[in-house]
Amino acid sequence: MLAVEEGPKGVRSNVIAPGPIANTEGLSRLSNQAPSSPGTFFPYPLGRIGEVQDIASAGVFLLSDAASYITGQVLLVDGGWEHLRASQLPYPQAVLDPDAVKHMIKSKL
């Protein structure tokens, strides 16, 4: 709504949604709930954990002329982590053995 209300005044409204970022308070709180074996709580689709610089770079992009026509968006800066959420089909099981997850999608077909 803010993008629609403030857009005519030249105001752009975007949000950066970070994933797990190394050396941050958020990660330390999540890590306290994590299982002891590394990689089981935080799978990293890009093969690494995020860095503070990744979030800063997203901010620089959104403030640049390259993003001048972007408004009302949530920019996920999570290295693909969002795509592994439990509410979606289990990965990689859904890819390796599609028959094993048919019961999860049949009602939606």
Secondary structure, 3 states (H helix, E strand, C coil): CHHHHHHHHCCCCEEEEECCECCCHHHHHHHCCCCCCCCCCCCCCCCCCECHHHHHHHHHHHHCHHHCCCCCEEEEECCCHHHHCCCCCCCCHHHHCHHHHHHHHHHHC
